[in-house]
């Protein structure tokens, strides 16, 4: 078991505070400018406001997120987003118990914008600052579900830049079982969408096109399937799609649909195989019955959710995922992570720095680093 980086480095002892806590969350790690206010009462979260300002239109011409454009958009939009979140919550800053802001990992320019805003609010109003690991926000986001996940649970975190299995044992206590050795799954979806000219962000376009395609037309690889461990690899699958496009030359709409269907079928097979491996590692921790949790933007894919839910049922696990609006980047999960850490008595000094990389399980990362997340939708 390992404490997440930053947990245990705060200014207060590790005691659980059961009083009601109201926290403003700020998220700017990639291409969503977000703010939310959350109240944690007796361990139960309630979202009072949730504002997300997307940047898809600004990045669409480039078929991927451009860091400089993202940072500028955060600067232009964040003040208004925070004001809207506070207005919707019908609260003033003096009524907050703390301010939580994503401090990494992510595009460093955007992370700095949100973290500096959080510091300014905390300083101006004399409130504790909680620097939140973006991955911890995703790891705890299933606790926002109607029947929120209770510890411990096996987390499959699948997003644009991250793909890993984590045993979530408590707030700040994480053990990484496996991760991707090249592309994250969200990157693979975005790159296939770009290859086929489907639009950005790519995941929803590939999922939609796959519905009308024949998944058996193309013979695509299932990387690492059947091998020991629960690491992922999606670069070879992406490259196989590139080869098929080169072989076909010009593409019809049906070609695109069939390739999307074949790609997604391969992804589902790999996810099922890798998740079974992760469950076998998790079983000794939990015993006969566990909880499988999916989080991150790719967890909004309905085919993936259905596959994981069926697998969980077959293995005797409960399947839990956050509502679709809290799968993608959002500030409600950051506010929750901040409130949970504040409840434990932790806060951060105003000198805390933004981090482009920040693994949840530091020990596992030192032993075997996962891939370096690429730019969403980056050129294949």
N, C-alpha and C positions, 0 to 999 in steps of 0.2 A: 504494500500500500504506500502511496506517495502523496504528499501534499502538493497541490497545484502551486506553481510559482507565485509568490506574493502572499499566500495564505500563511499565517503565522508570523508575518513580518510587520503587522499593524501595531497600533498604539494601545491596545487594550487586551486584557486576558481572554483566554478561550473559554468564554461562558455563554450559554445560550440565553438570550433575552426573549422572554415570551410576550413582552408588551407589543402593541401595534406599532408597526414601522411603516412610514410612507417615504418612498424613494423616487426621485426623478432619474430616469435612465436615458443615456445619450449613446447613439450608435452611428458611427461614420467610417467603418472599416473598409468599405468597398464602394458600392454605387447606390446605396440607399442612405438618405439623410433622415434620421429617425429620432423621436423623443417619445417617452411614455412615462406615466406616473402609475406606480403600483403600490398597493397597501398589503402588507403581510400581517395577518392576524392569526395568532396561535398556529403558525406554520402554514396557513392557507392563504394563497395569493389571490388578490382581486385587482384586476387591471382597471384603473380609473380613467385613463386616457391612453390613446395609442395613435401616433401620427407618423406616417411614412411618406417621404417625398422621394419618388423614384427618379432615376436618371437615364432610363432606357433610351429615351428619344435622343439625348445628347450623344450616347455611345453607339447607337445603331448604325450610323454611317461607317463606322470603323469595325463593325462586327466583333466588338470586344470592348472591355473597359479600358479607357485611356487614363492613367493615374493623374495626370495634370488636369484634365478636364474634370475628373471626379473631385479632386481637392478644391478646385475653384467653385464647383457647384455646391459643395458642403459649406464653404465660406459664405456664399450668397444666400443659401437657404436655411441654415441652421437656426439663426435667431428667430425667424418666423415659425419654424417647426416647434421650437421649445416654447414659444409664447402660446401657440395653439394647444400644445399638450397641457400646459398649466391652466389655460382657459377652460378646456374641456373637463379637466379634473376639478375646476372651481376652487382652486387653491392658490395661495401666495407662496413665494419661496420661503417665507418665515415659517410656514406650516410643515415644511419638509423635515424629515429626520436625517436625510443624507442625499448625496448626489453621486450617482454611479455613471461612469463613462468608460467606453471601450478603450483600453490602453494597448491593444494588440491581440493577436497578430492581424496583419492586414496591410493595405497600401499605406505606407508611412505618412504621406501627406494628409490623407483623410483622417487617419487615426489622430494625428496631432491636432487637427481642427477640433474634433469632438472633445479630446482630453483637455485642451486649453479652455474650451467653453465650460466644461465641468469644473475645472479648477477655479475659474473666475467666479462662477456662481457660488461655489463652496466658500471661497474666501470672502466674497462680498456679504454673505449672509451668515457666516460663522457656522457652516454645516460640515459634517465629516465628508471627505471624498473617498470613494471606493473605486479603485482602478480595476476594471473587470477584464478578465481574459475572454475574448470573443468566443472561444471554443467552450468555455465554461457556461456562457450564456446558452449556447446550443445544447450543451449537456444537461442543463437544468430545465430547458424549455418544455419538456414533456410534463413537468409539474404544473404547467398552465392548463393542461387538458382537464376536461370535466371530471374525470376520475384520474387525477394526476398521479404520476408514478411515485412510488415510495421506494426508498433505498433498501437493498442494493438493486441495480438493474444493469443489464447488458445493453450498451448503447451502440448503435450503428450510426455514425455521423457521416452523412454524405452531402456534400455541398460543392460549390464551384471550385474551391481550392483545397478541400479536405475530404479524406475518405479513410476512416479508421474505426476499429472496434475498441471500445473503452468500457471497462467495468467501473460503473459509477457507484462507489461504496458509501459515500456521504459527501456533504458539501466540502470541496477542496481535497477529497481523497479519491484518486483515480489511478487505474492501472490499464495501460495500453496493451492490448493483445496483438494487434496487427494494424498495418496501414498500407497505403499504396506505395509501390516502389517506383512509380513514374507518374502518369497522369492521375488526377482525382477524377471521380466519375462525372462530376459536373463539368469539368474541363472537356472530357471526352464527348459529352452530349453537345457542348457548345461548338467543338471543333467539327463534329459531324454535321451539325446544322450549317456551319459556315461553308463546309465542303459542298453541301447540296444547295446552298443559296436559299436557305429557309427563313433566315431572320435571326434576330438577337433580342433577348437571351434565348439560347438554342433549345434548352430542355423542353419547354412546352410545345415548341414547333415539332420536334422529333416525336414526342409522345402523340401528338395529334395526327401526324402523318402516318405513324405506325398503325393506327386503327384501321386504315384502309389498305394495308399492305399485306403481302404474303411472306411470313417469317421464314419459310422453307426455301425460297428461291435462291438465296445466296448462302454459300457455305462459309460461315465466318468462325474464327477461332474462339475458344473459351479459355483465355489465359489463366494459368495456375490452377485450373479446375482439377480436382482430384489429388492435389498435392497436400502435403502436411502443412500445418500452420494456417493462419487466416489473413495473410497479406493479399493485396490486390495488385493487378497490373492491367491497365487498359490501353497502353500505347500500341500494342500489337493489334488489338481489335480496331482501333482507329486507323492504323496503317492498312489493314485489310480492306477497310471501306474505301480508302484512297485508291488502292489497287483496282477495286471493282469499278470505280468511277473512271479511272484511266482506261480500263478495258472497254467500257461501254461507249466512251466518247461523249456524244450528246445524250442528255438525260430527258426522259419523259416524266410526267408527274407520277406515273405508276412505278417507274424505276426508283424514284425518290421514296415513294411510299414503301415499296418492297425492301429497299435498303434500310430504311428506318425500322421497319418491322423486324428484319433480321438482326440489326444492331441491338434493338431492345430485347429481343429473345435471348441473345447471347449474354447481355447484361443480367437478365433475370436468372439465367442458369448459373452464372458466376456468383451472383449475390446469394443464391440459395446454398450453393456448395460452401462458400466462405463463411456464411452465417452458421451453418451446421458445425463447422470446425470451431468457430468462436463459442458456440453453445457448449461444446464438449470441454472447452477450457473454463467456461464460467460455471458449469454444473457443480464442481467441487466447492465453489464459494457459497452457492445458494442451496444446493441440495436437489431434491426431486422436482421442485417447481420454481421456475424463475420468471423474470419479466424481460421481454425484448422490447426495446425502445428505438424508434427511428427519429432522427432529427436532422436539420439542415435542409437547404433548398430542394435538393433532389428527392427528399422524403415527401415532397408534395406530389410526386408522380404517382398517379393512381394505380398503375400496373405494378409498380414496385411495392406500394403499400399493400396491395392485395396479395402479392407473392409472399411478403414477409409475414403478413397476418396468417395466411394458410400454413406457413412453416411453423409459426409459433403454436398454433392450435395442434398441429401434428406432434409437436415435441412436448406438449403440456405446459407451454409458456403462456403468460398473458402478453398480448401485444398492445402497446400504447404509443401513440404519436400525438404531437401537439396539433391543434387546429391548423388548417392549411395556411392561414395568414401569419402564423408564428413559426412556420418551417423556414421561410426565407428570412434574410436579415431583418431584424426589428429591434426596437428598444425595450419592449416589454420583457424580453428575456434578459436584457442587460440590467434592467431595474430589479428583476427577480434575483439574479445572481448577486447584485449589490446588497439587496435587502437580506438575503441569506447570510452573506458574510458579515454585514453589520449586526445581525442577530447573534452571531458568534462573538461579537465584540471587536471586530477588526475594521480598521480604516487605513488610509494611506496618506503619507506626507505629500504636500504640494510639490515636492521635488521629483515625484515619481515620473519616469520617462516613458514615452511611447516606444513600443517594441514591434518591429516588422515580423518577428518570429517569436512564438511563445507556446511551446508544447505544454499540454496539460500534465503529462507524466514526464517530468524532467529526467528521471533516471532512465526510463526506456529510451528517450530521445538521445541521451548520451551514449547508450550502448549501441543503438542502431537508429540513426536519424531517418525520419520519413522523407519523402520527396519534398523539394522546395515548391510550394504552391505557385502555379503560373498565373498569368493574367487571364481573367475570365474571357473566354472567347478568343484567346490568342491564336495566332496563325498556326495551323497544324504543321 
